[in-house]
Amino acid sequence: MKYLILIGVVFGVIWWIKLSRPAKPSGSAGGTDNGPQPMVRCAHCGLHLPQNEAIASNSAVYCSDAHRDLAEPRA
Ligand SMILES: [Zn+2]
């Protein structure tokens, strides 16, 4: 009986930690987004980055404005 209470307390603590700390990669830059972001690939250099940090263009995505301008020079 003692162990059942102990197991219940342990699971309760784990559940409480999960509730109070939603899944968030530690050490990364904080943001307002929740959960994992789909990864996209820069059409110029091939760098993979989260979709919310990518620069979207006509039909491709880039890691930065500089790479977008390099790949798609404006006339
Ligand atoms: Zn790039």
N, CA, C, O and the ligand as a Tripos MOL2 file, in Angstrom:
@<TRIPOS>MOLECULE
protein
  301   299    76     0     0
PROTEIN
NO_CHARGES

@<TRIPOS>ATOM
      1 N           0.8390   -1.2150    0.0000 N.3       1 MET1
      2 CA          0.0000    0.0000    0.0000 C.3       1 MET1
      3 C           0.8630    1.2500    0.0000 C.2       1 MET1
      4 O           0.5450    2.2400   -0.6580 O.2       1 MET1
      5 N           1.9550    1.1920    0.7430 N.am      2 LYS2
      6 CA          2.8880    2.3250    0.8210 C.3       2 LYS2
      7 C           3.4300    2.6910   -0.5690 C.2       2 LYS2
      8 O           3.5460    3.8630   -0.9260 O.2       2 LYS2
      9 N           3.7590    1.6340   -1.3410 N.am      3 TYR3
     10 CA          4.3400    1.8640   -2.6660 C.3       3 TYR3
     11 C           3.3150    2.4430   -3.6380 C.2       3 TYR3
     12 O           3.6550    3.2520   -4.5010 O.2       3 TYR3
     13 N           2.0620    2.0250   -3.4920 N.am      4 LEU4
     14 CA          1.0210    2.5630   -4.3620 C.3       4 LEU4
     15 C           0.9010    4.0770   -4.1870 C.2       4 LEU4
     16 O           0.7620    4.8160   -5.1620 O.2       4 LEU4
     17 N           0.9550    4.5240   -2.9410 N.am      5 ILE5
     18 CA          0.8760    5.9630   -2.6690 C.3       5 ILE5
     19 C           2.0900    6.6690   -3.2740 C.2       5 ILE5
     20 O           1.9640    7.7360   -3.8740 O.2       5 ILE5
     21 N           3.2650    6.0600   -3.1070 N.am      6 LEU6
     22 CA          4.5030    6.6420   -3.6220 C.3       6 LEU6
     23 C           4.4490    6.7750   -5.1460 C.2       6 LEU6
     24 O           4.8000    7.8130   -5.7070 O.2       6 LEU6
     25 N           3.9910    5.6800   -5.8150 N.am      7 ILE7
     26 CA          3.8690    5.6980   -7.2800 C.3       7 ILE7
     27 C           2.8800    6.7740   -7.7090 C.2       7 ILE7
     28 O           3.1120    7.4940   -8.6800 O.2       7 ILE7
     29 N           1.7690    6.8740   -6.9710 N.am      8 GLY8
     30 CA          0.7700    7.8990   -7.2870 C.3       8 GLY8
     31 C           1.3420    9.2940   -7.1690 C.2       8 GLY8
     32 O           1.0630   10.1560   -8.0020 O.2       8 GLY8
     33 N           2.1360    9.5220   -6.1480 N.am      9 VAL9
     34 CA          2.7440   10.8430   -5.9520 C.3       9 VAL9
     35 C           3.7240   11.1400   -7.0840 C.2       9 VAL9
     36 O           3.7450   12.2500   -7.6160 O.2       9 VAL9
     37 N           4.5430   10.1390   -7.4530 N.am     10 VAL10
     38 CA          5.5270   10.3310   -8.5260 C.3      10 VAL10
     39 C           4.8280   10.6720   -9.8340 C.2      10 VAL10
     40 O           5.2160   11.6200  -10.5160 O.2      10 VAL10
     41 N           3.8030    9.9070  -10.1880 N.am     11 PHE11
     42 CA          3.0780   10.1900  -11.4190 C.3      11 PHE11
     43 C           2.3870   11.5460  -11.3610 C.2      11 PHE11
     44 O           2.3190   12.2640  -12.3590 O.2      11 PHE11
     45 N           1.8810   11.8850  -10.1890 N.am     12 GLY12
     46 CA          1.2350   13.1870  -10.0300 C.3      12 GLY12
     47 C           2.2200   14.3200  -10.2680 C.2      12 GLY12
     48 O           1.8850   15.3150  -10.9110 O.2      12 GLY12
     49 N           3.4380   14.1680   -9.7480 N.am     13 VAL13
     50 CA          4.4580   15.2000   -9.9360 C.3      13 VAL13
     51 C           4.8430   15.3050  -11.4160 C.2      13 VAL13
     52 O           4.9620   16.4060  -11.9540 O.2      13 VAL13
     53 N           5.0350   14.1550  -12.0680 N.am     14 ILE14
     54 CA          5.3920   14.1550  -13.4940 C.3      14 ILE14
     55 C           4.3030   14.8420  -14.3090 C.2      14 ILE14
     56 O           4.5910   15.6570  -15.1850 O.2      14 ILE14
     57 N           3.0590   14.5080  -14.0150 N.am     15 TRP15
     58 CA          1.9170   15.0950  -14.7320 C.3      15 TRP15
     59 C           1.8730   16.6070  -14.5060 C.2      15 TRP15
     60 O           1.5960   17.3750  -15.4280 O.2      15 TRP15
     61 N           2.1510   17.0240  -13.2570 N.am     16 TRP16
     62 CA          2.1180   18.4410  -12.9220 C.3      16 TRP16
     63 C           3.2370   19.1930  -13.6600 C.2      16 TRP16
     64 O           3.0320   20.3090  -14.1380 O.2      16 TRP16
     65 N           4.4170   18.5710  -13.7470 N.am     17 ILE17
     66 CA          5.5360   19.1990  -14.4560 C.3      17 ILE17
     67 C           5.1980   19.3470  -15.9350 C.2      17 ILE17
     68 O           5.4810   20.3810  -16.5410 O.2      17 ILE17
     69 N           4.5950   18.3150  -16.5110 N.am     18 LYS18
     70 CA          4.2230   18.3760  -17.9300 C.3      18 LYS18
     71 C           3.2130   19.4850  -18.1820 C.2      18 LYS18
     72 O           3.2800   20.1730  -19.2010 O.2      18 LYS18
     73 N           2.2840   19.6570  -17.2590 N.am     19 LEU19
     74 CA          1.2700   20.7050  -17.4260 C.3      19 LEU19
     75 C           1.8840   22.0830  -17.2820 C.2      19 LEU19
     76 O           1.5690   22.9800  -18.0640 O.2      19 LEU19
     77 N           2.7490   22.2700  -16.3070 N.am     20 SER20
     78 CA          3.2970   23.5890  -16.0280 C.3      20 SER20
     79 C           4.3990   23.9750  -16.9940 C.2      20 SER20
     80 O           4.6830   25.1610  -17.1680 O.2      20 SER20
     81 N           5.0340   22.9740  -17.6360 N.am     21 ARG21
     82 CA          6.0990   23.2750  -18.5980 C.3      21 ARG21
     83 C           5.7790   22.6350  -19.9320 C.2      21 ARG21
     84 O           6.2010   21.5060  -20.1810 O.2      21 ARG21
     85 N           5.0400   23.3220  -20.8050 N.am     22 PRO22
     86 CA          4.7360   22.7660  -22.1190 C.3      22 PRO22
     87 C           6.0080   22.5170  -22.9130 C.2      22 PRO22
     88 O           7.0050   23.2190  -22.7500 O.2      22 PRO22
     89 N           5.9600   21.5130  -23.7710 N.am     23 ALA23
     90 CA          7.1410   21.0990  -24.5410 C.3      23 ALA23
     91 C           7.7790   22.2790  -25.2370 C.2      23 ALA23
     92 O           7.1640   22.9370  -26.0760 O.2      23 ALA23
     93 N           9.0150   22.5350  -24.8770 N.am     24 LYS24
     94 CA          9.7380   23.6720  -25.4260 C.3      24 LYS24
     95 C          11.2060   23.2920  -25.4750 C.2      24 LYS24
     96 O          11.7690   22.9140  -24.4480 O.2      24 LYS24
     97 N          11.8370   23.3800  -26.6210 N.am     25 PRO25
     98 CA         13.2550   23.0350  -26.6830 C.3      25 PRO25
     99 C          14.0690   23.9690  -25.8130 C.2      25 PRO25
    100 O          13.9760   25.1890  -25.9470 O.2      25 PRO25
    101 N          14.8670   23.4030  -24.9200 N.am     26 SER26
    102 CA         15.6380   24.2270  -24.0030 C.3      26 SER26
    103 C          16.7970   24.8790  -24.7240 C.2      26 SER26
    104 O          17.4030   24.2780  -25.6110 O.2      26 SER26
    105 N          17.1030   26.0980  -24.3490 N.am     27 GLY27
    106 CA         18.2600   26.7870  -24.8930 C.3      27 GLY27
    107 C          17.9850   27.5340  -26.1790 C.2      27 GLY27
    108 O          18.8360   28.3010  -26.6280 O.2      27 GLY27
    109 N          16.8310   27.3400  -26.7870 N.am     28 SER28
    110 CA         16.5650   28.0360  -28.0360 C.3      28 SER28
    111 C          15.9670   29.4070  -27.7390 C.2      28 SER28
    112 O          15.5240   29.6860  -26.6250 O.2      28 SER28
    113 N          15.9690   30.2470  -28.7570 N.am     29 ALA29
    114 CA         15.4300   31.5850  -28.6070 C.3      29 ALA29
    115 C          13.9360   31.5130  -28.3220 C.2      29 ALA29
    116 O          13.2080   30.7620  -28.9690 O.2      29 ALA29
    117 N          13.5020   32.2730  -27.3830 N.am     30 GLY30
    118 CA         12.0900   32.2530  -27.0420 C.3      30 GLY30
    119 C          11.2560   32.9100  -28.1300 C.2      30 GLY30
    120 O          11.7380   33.7480  -28.8920 O.2      30 GLY30
    121 N          10.0060   32.5120  -28.1810 N.am     31 GLY31
    122 CA          9.1010   33.0660  -29.1820 C.3      31 GLY31
    123 C           7.6860   32.9800  -28.6980 C.2      31 GLY31
    124 O           7.4110   32.4730  -27.6110 O.2      31 GLY31
    125 N           6.7960   33.4750  -29.5080 N.am     32 THR32
    126 CA          5.3960   33.4330  -29.1360 C.3      32 THR32
    127 C           4.7210   32.1870  -29.6770 C.2      32 THR32
    128 O           3.5660   31.9150  -29.3500 O.2      32 THR32
    129 N           5.4380   31.4190  -30.5120 N.am     33 ASP33
    130 CA          4.8360   30.2510  -31.1240 C.3      33 ASP33
    131 C           4.8420   29.0810  -30.1550 C.2      33 ASP33
    132 O           5.6730   29.0160  -29.2480 O.2      33 ASP33
    133 N           3.9180   28.1680  -30.3520 N.am     34 ASN34
    134 CA          3.8410   26.9800  -29.5150 C.3      34 ASN34
    135 C           4.0670   25.7450  -30.3700 C.2      34 ASN34
    136 O           3.6090   25.6800  -31.5100 O.2      34 ASN34
    137 N           4.7600   24.7860  -29.8310 N.am     35 GLY35
    138 CA          4.9490   23.5250  -30.5080 C.3      35 GLY35
    139 C           6.0090   23.5900  -31.5830 C.2      35 GLY35
    140 O           6.5360   24.6600  -31.8900 O.2      35 GLY35
    141 N           6.3180   22.4390  -32.1540 N.am     36 PRO36
    142 CA          7.3440   22.3890  -33.1840 C.3      36 PRO36
    143 C           6.8660   23.0090  -34.4840 C.2      36 PRO36
    144 O           5.6990   22.8860  -34.8580 O.2      36 PRO36
    145 N           7.7700   23.6650  -35.1540 N.am     37 GLN37
    146 CA          7.4580   24.2820  -36.4320 C.3      37 GLN37
    147 C           7.9190   23.3570  -37.5550 C.2      37 GLN37
    148 O           8.9350   22.6750  -37.4140 O.2      37 GLN37
    149 N           7.1830   23.3240  -38.6750 N.am     38 PRO38
    150 CA          7.6760   22.5580  -39.8200 C.3      38 PRO38
    151 C           8.9630   23.1900  -40.3510 C.2      38 PRO38
    152 O           9.0930   24.4130  -40.4160 O.2      38 PRO38
    153 N           9.9090   22.3300  -40.7290 N.am     39 MET39
    154 CA         11.1850   22.8320  -41.2120 C.3      39 MET39
    155 C          11.1180   23.0430  -42.7200 C.2      39 MET39
    156 O          10.5380   22.2380  -43.4490 O.2      39 MET39
    157 N          11.7150   24.1300  -43.1710 N.am     40 VAL40
    158 CA         11.7840   24.4080  -44.5990 C.3      40 VAL40
    159 C          13.2550   24.5880  -44.9680 C.2      40 VAL40
    160 O          14.1100   24.7610  -44.1000 O.2      40 VAL40
    161 N          13.5310   24.5450  -46.2740 N.am     41 ARG41
    162 CA         14.9070   24.5860  -46.7510 C.3      41 ARG41
    163 C          15.1160   25.8430  -47.5800 C.2      41 ARG41
    164 O          14.3330   26.1420  -48.4820 O.2      41 ARG41
    165 N          16.1660   26.5690  -47.2710 N.am     42 CYS42
    166 CA         16.5020   27.7640  -48.0450 C.3      42 CYS42
    167 C          16.8230   27.3440  -49.4790 C.2      42 CYS42
    168 O          17.6500   26.4600  -49.7030 O.2      42 CYS42
    169 N          16.1650   27.9820  -50.4450 N.am     43 ALA43
    170 CA         16.3600   27.6120  -51.8420 C.3      43 ALA43
    171 C          17.7260   28.0680  -52.3540 C.2      43 ALA43
    172 O          18.1600   27.6320  -53.4200 O.2      43 ALA43
    173 N          18.3970   28.9240  -51.6200 N.am     44 HIS44
    174 CA         19.7070   29.4210  -52.0820 C.3      44 HIS44
    175 C          20.8660   28.6350  -51.4800 C.2      44 HIS44
    176 O          21.7340   28.1580  -52.2110 O.2      44 HIS44
    177 N          20.8880   28.4960  -50.1630 N.am     45 CYS45
    178 CA         22.0410   27.8480  -49.5260 C.3      45 CYS45
    179 C          21.7080   26.4770  -48.9590 C.2      45 CYS45
    180 O          22.6130   25.7470  -48.5550 O.2      45 CYS45
    181 N          20.4270   26.1090  -48.9190 N.am     46 GLY46
    182 CA         20.0670   24.7810  -48.4560 C.3      46 GLY46
    183 C          19.9360   24.6610  -46.9540 C.2      46 GLY46
    184 O          19.7320   23.5630  -46.4370 O.2      46 GLY46
    185 N          20.0500   25.7710  -46.2420 N.am     47 LEU47
    186 CA         19.9240   25.7380  -44.7820 C.3      47 LEU47
    187 C          18.4950   25.3820  -44.3900 C.2      47 LEU47
    188 O          17.5320   25.8900  -44.9650 O.2      47 LEU47
    189 N          18.3750   24.5060  -43.4050 N.am     48 HIS48
    190 CA         17.0520   24.1790  -42.8820 C.3      48 HIS48
    191 C          16.7390   25.0810  -41.7050 C.2      48 HIS48
    192 O          17.5780   25.2960  -40.8300 O.2      48 HIS48
    193 N          15.5280   25.6060  -41.6930 N.am     49 LEU49
    194 CA         15.1300   26.4970  -40.6170 C.3      49 LEU49
    195 C          13.6300   26.3870  -40.3910 C.2      49 LEU49
    196 O          12.8980   25.9470  -41.2780 O.2      49 LEU49
    197 N          13.1650   26.7850  -39.2060 N.am     50 PRO50
    198 CA         11.7200   26.7220  -38.9460 C.3      50 PRO50
    199 C          10.9550   27.6270  -39.9010 C.2      50 PRO50
    200 O          11.4270   28.6980  -40.2820 O.2      50 PRO50
    201 N           9.7660   27.1740  -40.2790 N.am     51 GLN51
    202 CA          8.9810   27.8930  -41.2730 C.3      51 GLN51
    203 C           8.6720   29.3210  -40.8350 C.2      51 GLN51
    204 O           8.6070   30.2280  -41.6660 O.2      51 GLN51
    205 N           8.4810   29.5240  -39.5250 N.am     52 ASN52
    206 CA          8.1180   30.8670  -39.0720 C.3      52 ASN52
    207 C           9.2920   31.8350  -39.1240 C.2      52 ASN52
    208 O           9.1000   33.0420  -38.9770 O.2      52 ASN52
    209 N          10.5260   31.3180  -39.3340 N.am     53 GLU53
    210 CA         11.6860   32.1910  -39.4400 C.3      53 GLU53
    211 C          12.1340   32.3660  -40.8840 C.2      53 GLU53
    212 O          13.0620   33.1230  -41.1670 O.2      53 GLU53
    213 N          11.4670   31.6560  -41.8010 N.am     54 ALA54
    214 CA         11.8870   31.6970  -43.1950 C.3      54 ALA54
    215 C          11.2890   32.9050  -43.8970 C.2      54 ALA54
    216 O          10.2430   33.4200  -43.5030 O.2      54 ALA54
    217 N          11.9800   33.3500  -44.9540 N.am     55 ILE55
    218 CA         11.4920   34.4390  -45.7940 C.3      55 ILE55
    219 C          10.8130   33.8010  -47.0010 C.2      55 ILE55
    220 O          11.4730   33.1600  -47.8200 O.2      55 ILE55
    221 N           9.5220   33.9720  -47.1110 N.am     56 ALA56
    222 CA          8.7900   33.3730  -48.2180 C.3      56 ALA56
    223 C           8.8420   34.2900  -49.4280 C.2      56 ALA56
    224 O           8.7170   35.5100  -49.3200 O.2      56 ALA56
    225 N           9.0290   33.6690  -50.5760 N.am     57 SER57
    226 CA          9.0560   34.4340  -51.8180 C.3      57 SER57
    227 C           8.0260   33.8430  -52.7660 C.2      57 SER57
    228 O           7.0940   33.1620  -52.3380 O.2      57 SER57
    229 N           8.1980   34.1070  -54.0620 N.am     58 ASN58
    230 CA          7.2130   33.6760  -55.0480 C.3      58 ASN58
    231 C           6.8390   32.2040  -54.8850 C.2      58 ASN58
    232 O           5.6790   31.8790  -54.6320 O.2      58 ASN58
    233 N           7.8140   31.3270  -55.0290 N.am     59 SER59
    234 CA          7.5200   29.8980  -54.9330 C.3      59 SER59
    235 C           8.5400   29.1780  -54.0810 C.2      59 SER59
    236 O           8.5620   27.9480  -54.0370 O.2      59 SER59
    237 N           9.3830   29.9330  -53.4050 N.am     60 ALA60
    238 CA         10.4300   29.3080  -52.5990 C.3      60 ALA60
    239 C          10.5410   30.0450  -51.2720 C.2      60 ALA60
    240 O           9.9430   31.1020  -51.0750 O.2      60 ALA60
    241 N          11.3120   29.4660  -50.3760 N.am     61 VAL61
    242 CA         11.5760   30.1100  -49.0920 C.3      61 VAL61
    243 C          13.0790   30.2460  -48.9280 C.2      61 VAL61
    244 O          13.8480   29.4420  -49.4560 O.2      61 VAL61
    245 N          13.4890   31.2650  -48.1960 N.am     62 TYR62
    246 CA         14.9000   31.5500  -47.9920 C.3      62 TYR62
    247 C          15.1650   31.7910  -46.5200 C.2      62 TYR62
    248 O          14.2510   32.0650  -45.7420 O.2      62 TYR62
    249 N          16.4430   31.6850  -46.1500 N.am     63 CYS63
    250 CA         16.8110   31.8510  -44.7560 C.3      63 CYS63
    251 C          16.9390   33.3240  -44.3940 C.2      63 CYS63
    252 O          16.8750   33.6790  -43.2170 O.2      63 CYS63
    253 N          17.1180   34.1790  -45.3860 N.am     64 SER64
    254 CA         17.3150   35.5980  -45.1000 C.3      64 SER64
    255 C          16.9090   36.4250  -46.3110 C.2      64 SER64
    256 O          16.7590   35.8990  -47.4140 O.2      64 SER64
    257 N          16.7350   37.7190  -46.0940 N.am     65 ASP65
    258 CA         16.4320   38.6280  -47.1980 C.3      65 ASP65
    259 C          17.5660   38.6460  -48.2110 C.2      65 ASP65
    260 O          17.3350   38.7420  -49.4160 O.2      65 ASP65
    261 N          18.8060   38.5500  -47.7050 N.am     66 ALA66
    262 CA         19.9640   38.5920  -48.6000 C.3      66 ALA66
    263 C          19.9270   37.4370  -49.5910 C.2      66 ALA66
    264 O          20.2020   37.6200  -50.7770 O.2      66 ALA66
    265 N          19.5870   36.2470  -49.1030 N.am     67 HIS67
    266 CA         19.5550   35.0870  -50.0000 C.3      67 HIS67
    267 C          18.3810   35.1620  -50.9590 C.2      67 HIS67
    268 O          18.4740   34.7040  -52.0980 O.2      67 HIS67
    269 N          17.2920   35.7290  -50.5090 N.am     68 ARG68
    270 CA         16.1620   35.9130  -51.4320 C.3      68 ARG68
    271 C          16.5650   36.8590  -52.5560 C.2      68 ARG68
    272 O          16.2570   36.6130  -53.7220 O.2      68 ARG68
    273 N          17.2550   37.9440  -52.2020 N.am     69 ASP69
    274 CA         17.6710   38.9050  -53.2130 C.3      69 ASP69
    275 C          18.7110   38.3040  -54.1520 C.2      69 ASP69
    276 O          18.7150   38.6020  -55.3460 O.2      69 ASP69
    277 N          19.5960   37.4580  -53.6190 N.am     70 LEU70
    278 CA         20.6020   36.8170  -54.4560 C.3      70 LEU70
    279 C          19.9640   35.8440  -55.4410 C.2      70 LEU70
    280 O          20.3570   35.7750  -56.6050 O.2      70 LEU70
    281 N          18.9800   35.0970  -54.9640 N.am     71 ALA71
    282 CA         18.3460   34.0770  -55.8120 C.3      71 ALA71
    283 C          17.3430   34.6860  -56.7680 C.2      71 ALA71
    284 O          17.1500   34.2030  -57.8830 O.2      71 ALA71
    285 N          16.7070   35.7550  -56.3150 N.am     72 GLU72
    286 CA         15.6940   36.3860  -57.1640 C.3      72 GLU72
    287 C          15.9620   37.8870  -57.2390 C.2      72 GLU72
    288 O          15.2770   38.6820  -56.5960 O.2      72 GLU72
    289 N          16.9550   38.2590  -58.0230 N.am     73 PRO73
    290 CA         17.2860   39.6870  -58.1170 C.3      73 PRO73
    291 C          16.1060   40.4890  -58.6710 C.2      73 PRO73
    292 O          15.4410   40.0840  -59.6240 O.2      73 PRO73
    293 N          15.8780   41.6220  -58.0460 N.am     74 ARG74
    294 CA         14.7720   42.4500  -58.5110 C.3      74 ARG74
    295 C          15.2230   43.2770  -59.7140 C.2      74 ARG74
    296 O          16.3110   43.8520  -59.7180 O.2      74 ARG74
    297 N          14.3780   43.3230  -60.7170 N.am     75 ALA75
    298 CA         14.7350   44.0420  -61.9480 C.3      75 ALA75
    299 C          14.6860   45.5440  -61.7240 C.2      75 ALA75
    300 O          14.9550   46.3160  -62.6450 O.2      75 ALA75
    301 ZN         20.1270   30.7860  -47.3360 Zn       76 ZN76
@<TRIPOS>BOND
     1     1     2 1
     2     2     3 1
     3     3     4 2
     4     3     5 am
     5     5     6 1
     6     6     7 1
     7     7     8 2
     8     7     9 am
     9     9    10 1
    10    10    11 1
    11    11    12 2
    12    11    13 am
    13    13    14 1
    14    14    15 1
    15    15    16 2
    16    15    17 am
    17    17    18 1
    18    18    19 1
    19    19    20 2
    20    19    21 am
    21    21    22 1
    22    22    23 1
    23    23    24 2
    24    23    25 am
    25    25    26 1
    26    26    27 1
    27    27    28 2
    28    27    29 am
    29    29    30 1
    30    30    31 1
    31    31    32 2
    32    31    33 am
    33    33    34 1
    34    34    35 1
    35    35    36 2
    36    35    37 am
    37    37    38 1
    38    38    39 1
    39    39    40 2
    40    39    41 am
    41    41    42 1
    42    42    43 1
    43    43    44 2
    44    43    45 am
    45    45    46 1
    46    46    47 1
    47    47    48 2
    48    47    49 am
    49    49    50 1
    50    50    51 1
    51    51    52 2
    52    51    53 am
    53    53    54 1
    54    54    55 1
    55    55    56 2
    56    55    57 am
    57    57    58 1
    58    58    59 1
    59    59    60 2
    60    59    61 am
    61    61    62 1
    62    62    63 1
    63    63    64 2
    64    63    65 am
    65    65    66 1
    66    66    67 1
    67    67    68 2
    68    67    69 am
    69    69    70 1
    70    70    71 1
    71    71    72 2
    72    71    73 am
    73    73    74 1
    74    74    75 1
    75    75    76 2
    76    75    77 am
    77    77    78 1
    78    78    79 1
    79    79    80 2
    80    79    81 am
    81    81    82 1
    82    82    83 1
    83    83    84 2
    84    83    85 am
    85    85    86 1
    86    86    87 1
    87    87    88 2
    88    87    89 am
    89    89    90 1
    90    90    91 1
    91    91    92 2
    92    91    93 am
    93    93    94 1
    94    94    95 1
    95    95    96 2
    96    95    97 am
    97    97    98 1
    98    98    99 1
    99    99   100 2
   100    99   101 am
   101   101   102 1
   102   102   103 1
   103   103   104 2
   104   103   105 am
   105   105   106 1
   106   106   107 1
   107   107   108 2
   108   107   109 am
   109   109   110 1
   110   110   111 1
   111   111   112 2
   112   111   113 am
   113   113   114 1
   114   114   115 1
   115   115   116 2
   116   115   117 am
   117   117   118 1
   118   118   119 1
   119   119   120 2
   120   119   121 am
   121   121   122 1
   122   122   123 1
   123   123   124 2
   124   123   125 am
   125   125   126 1
   126   126   127 1
   127   127   128 2
   128   127   129 am
   129   129   130 1
   130   130   131 1
   131   131   132 2
   132   131   133 am
   133   133   134 1
   134   134   135 1
   135   135   136 2
   136   135   137 am
   137   137   138 1
   138   138   139 1
   139   139   140 2
   140   139   141 am
   141   141   142 1
   142   142   143 1
   143   143   144 2
   144   143   145 am
   145   145   146 1
   146   146   147 1
   147   147   148 2
   148   147   149 am
   149   149   150 1
   150   150   151 1
   151   151   152 2
   152   151   153 am
   153   153   154 1
   154   154   155 1
   155   155   156 2
   156   155   157 am
   157   157   158 1
   158   158   159 1
   159   159   160 2
   160   159   161 am
   161   161   162 1
   162   162   163 1
   163   163   164 2
   164   163   165 am
   165   165   166 1
   166   166   167 1
   167   167   168 2
   168   167   169 am
   169   169   170 1
   170   170   171 1
   171   171   172 2
   172   171   173 am
   173   173   174 1
   174   174   175 1
   175   175   176 2
   176   175   177 am
   177   177   178 1
   178   178   179 1
   179   179   180 2
   180   179   181 am
   181   181   182 1
   182   182   183 1
   183   183   184 2
   184   183   185 am
   185   185   186 1
   186   186   187 1
   187   187   188 2
   188   187   189 am
   189   189   190 1
   190   190   191 1
   191   191   192 2
   192   191   193 am
   193   193   194 1
   194   194   195 1
   195   195   196 2
   196   195   197 am
   197   197   198 1
   198   198   199 1
   199   199   200 2
   200   199   201 am
   201   201   202 1
   202   202   203 1
   203   203   204 2
   204   203   205 am
   205   205   206 1
   206   206   207 1
   207   207   208 2
   208   207   209 am
   209   209   210 1
   210   210   211 1
   211   211   212 2
   212   211   213 am
   213   213   214 1
   214   214   215 1
   215   215   216 2
   216   215   217 am
   217   217   218 1
   218   218   219 1
   219   219   220 2
   220   219   221 am
   221   221   222 1
   222   222   223 1
   223   223   224 2
   224   223   225 am
   225   225   226 1
   226   226   227 1
   227   227   228 2
   228   227   229 am
   229   229   230 1
   230   230   231 1
   231   231   232 2
   232   231   233 am
   233   233   234 1
   234   234   235 1
   235   235   236 2
   236   235   237 am
   237   237   238 1
   238   238   239 1
   239   239   240 2
   240   239   241 am
   241   241   242 1
   242   242   243 1
   243   243   244 2
   244   243   245 am
   245   245   246 1
   246   246   247 1
   247   247   248 2
   248   247   249 am
   249   249   250 1
   250   250   251 1
   251   251   252 2
   252   251   253 am
   253   253   254 1
   254   254   255 1
   255   255   256 2
   256   255   257 am
   257   257   258 1
   258   258   259 1
   259   259   260 2
   260   259   261 am
   261   261   262 1
   262   262   263 1
   263   263   264 2
   264   263   265 am
   265   265   266 1
   266   266   267 1
   267   267   268 2
   268   267   269 am
   269   269   270 1
   270   270   271 1
   271   271   272 2
   272   271   273 am
   273   273   274 1
   274   274   275 1
   275   275   276 2
   276   275   277 am
   277   277   278 1
   278   278   279 1
   279   279   280 2
   280   279   281 am
   281   281   282 1
   282   282   283 1
   283   283   284 2
   284   283   285 am
   285   285   286 1
   286   286   287 1
   287   287   288 2
   288   287   289 am
   289   289   290 1
   290   290   291 1
   291   291   292 2
   292   291   293 am
   293   293   294 1
   294   294   295 1
   295   295   296 2
   296   295   297 am
   297   297   298 1
   298   298   299 1
   299   299   300 2
@<TRIPOS>SUBSTRUCTURE
     1 MET1         2 RESIDUE 1 A MET
     2 LYS2         6 RESIDUE 1 A LYS
     3 TYR3        10 RESIDUE 1 A TYR
     4 LEU4        14 RESIDUE 1 A LEU
     5 ILE5        18 RESIDUE 1 A ILE
     6 LEU6        22 RESIDUE 1 A LEU
     7 ILE7        26 RESIDUE 1 A ILE
     8 GLY8        30 RESIDUE 1 A GLY
     9 VAL9        34 RESIDUE 1 A VAL
    10 VAL10       38 RESIDUE 1 A VAL
    11 PHE11       42 RESIDUE 1 A PHE
    12 GLY12       46 RESIDUE 1 A GLY
    13 VAL13       50 RESIDUE 1 A VAL
    14 ILE14       54 RESIDUE 1 A ILE
    15 TRP15       58 RESIDUE 1 A TRP
    16 TRP16       62 RESIDUE 1 A TRP
    17 ILE17       66 RESIDUE 1 A ILE
    18 LYS18       70 RESIDUE 1 A LYS
    19 LEU19       74 RESIDUE 1 A LEU
    20 SER20       78 RESIDUE 1 A SER
    21 ARG21       82 RESIDUE 1 A ARG
    22 PRO22       86 RESIDUE 1 A PRO
    23 ALA23       90 RESIDUE 1 A ALA
    24 LYS24       94 RESIDUE 1 A LYS
    25 PRO25       98 RESIDUE 1 A PRO
    26 SER26      102 RESIDUE 1 A SER
    27 GLY27      106 RESIDUE 1 A GLY
    28 SER28      110 RESIDUE 1 A SER
    29 ALA29      114 RESIDUE 1 A ALA
    30 GLY30      118 RESIDUE 1 A GLY
    31 GLY31      122 RESIDUE 1 A GLY
    32 THR32      126 RESIDUE 1 A THR
    33 ASP33      130 RESIDUE 1 A ASP
    34 ASN34      134 RESIDUE 1 A ASN
    35 GLY35      138 RESIDUE 1 A GLY
    36 PRO36      142 RESIDUE 1 A PRO
    37 GLN37      146 RESIDUE 1 A GLN
    38 PRO38      150 RESIDUE 1 A PRO
    39 MET39      154 RESIDUE 1 A MET
    40 VAL40      158 RESIDUE 1 A VAL
    41 ARG41      162 RESIDUE 1 A ARG
    42 CYS42      166 RESIDUE 1 A CYS
    43 ALA43      170 RESIDUE 1 A ALA
    44 HIS44      174 RESIDUE 1 A HIS
    45 CYS45      178 RESIDUE 1 A CYS
    46 GLY46      182 RESIDUE 1 A GLY
    47 LEU47      186 RESIDUE 1 A LEU
    48 HIS48      190 RESIDUE 1 A HIS
    49 LEU49      194 RESIDUE 1 A LEU
    50 PRO50      198 RESIDUE 1 A PRO
    51 GLN51      202 RESIDUE 1 A GLN
    52 ASN52      206 RESIDUE 1 A ASN
    53 GLU53      210 RESIDUE 1 A GLU
    54 ALA54      214 RESIDUE 1 A ALA
    55 ILE55      218 RESIDUE 1 A ILE
    56 ALA56      222 RESIDUE 1 A ALA
    57 SER57      226 RESIDUE 1 A SER
    58 ASN58      230 RESIDUE 1 A ASN
    59 SER59      234 RESIDUE 1 A SER
    60 ALA60      238 RESIDUE 1 A ALA
    61 VAL61      242 RESIDUE 1 A VAL
    62 TYR62      246 RESIDUE 1 A TYR
    63 CYS63      250 RESIDUE 1 A CYS
    64 SER64      254 RESIDUE 1 A SER
    65 ASP65      258 RESIDUE 1 A ASP
    66 ALA66      262 RESIDUE 1 A ALA
    67 HIS67      266 RESIDUE 1 A HIS
    68 ARG68      270 RESIDUE 1 A ARG
    69 ASP69      274 RESIDUE 1 A ASP
    70 LEU70      278 RESIDUE 1 A LEU
    71 ALA71      282 RESIDUE 1 A ALA
    72 GLU72      286 RESIDUE 1 A GLU
    73 PRO73      290 RESIDUE 1 A PRO
    74 ARG74      294 RESIDUE 1 A ARG
    75 ALA75      298 RESIDUE 1 A ALA
    76 ZN76       301 GROUP 0 **** ****
